[in-house]
Amino acid sequence: LLQFTSKLMEAASEKFIASMKEIKALTRLRTFLTSKSCEVIESLEKETKRKLDDFIQREKVPYTQDHYLFENISRLRSQRLM
């Protein structure tokens, strides 16, 4: 999903830059803007992936302040299965 969104943003930015009438004759400027927008989108994709990975790692460890829940889990762990 992240890669799909990134590619969609790249295509949208390239289309937008190409459609700008004011810079149609300025090829170097269009190329520069396109490459910069791709760099920014790539940077955003990497940062988003890093933050998502961090979030997923944090969520792997359950956390609660409910002591009753911990007591029940501990009690159930110590009981025999059969």
CORJO-V603871 format. One record per helix or strand. SS is the DSSP state (hx for helix, st for strand). FROM is the first residue (numbers start at 1). LEN is the number of residues. If there is no record, write none. Layout:
{{SS;FROM;LEN} {SS;FROM;LEN}}
//
This chain:
{{hx;2;17} {hx;21;3} {hx;27;34} {hx;67;12}}
//
